[in-house]
Amino acid sequence: MFRTVLKAAGMFLLAMGTIWTLQGLGLLNWPADSFMLADSTWARNGAITAGFGAVMLWWAFRRPRG
C-alpha cells in the first residue's frame, strides 16, 4: 500500500515539475495566459519538484534487501 501511494505521488510530482519547468523555460506556452511562462523561478521550482518526484519513484521501485 505504501509503495503504491509513493508511486502515485512520485508520478504526480514528476509530471507537474516537468510541466512547470517547461513553462518556466518558455518551451510550453500553455495556457497562454499563465503567469509561469518564461519565468526562471518556475523553471527552478519545477526542476526541484521533478527531482523530488524522481527520488520518490526510485525509492518506490527499488528492491528490498534480503
Residue pairs with C-beta under 8 A, 6 or more apart in sequence:
3 60
6 56
6 57
6 59
6 60
7 56
7 57
7 60
7 61
9 53
9 56
10 53
10 54
10 55
10 56
10 57
10 59
10 60
11 53
11 57
12 53
13 49
13 50
13 52
13 53
13 56
14 50
14 53
14 54
14 57
15 53
16 46
16 49
16 50
16 53
17 45
17 46
17 47
17 48
17 49
17 50
17 51
17 52
17 53
18 46
18 50
19 28
19 46
20 36
20 42
20 43
20 45
20 46
20 49
20 50
21 42
21 43
21 46
21 47
21 50
22 28
22 46
23 29
23 30
23 34
23 36
23 37
23 39
23 42
23 43
23 46
24 36
24 37
24 38
24 39
24 40
24 41
24 42
24 43
24 44
24 45
24 46
25 38
25 43
26 37
26 38
29 37
36 42
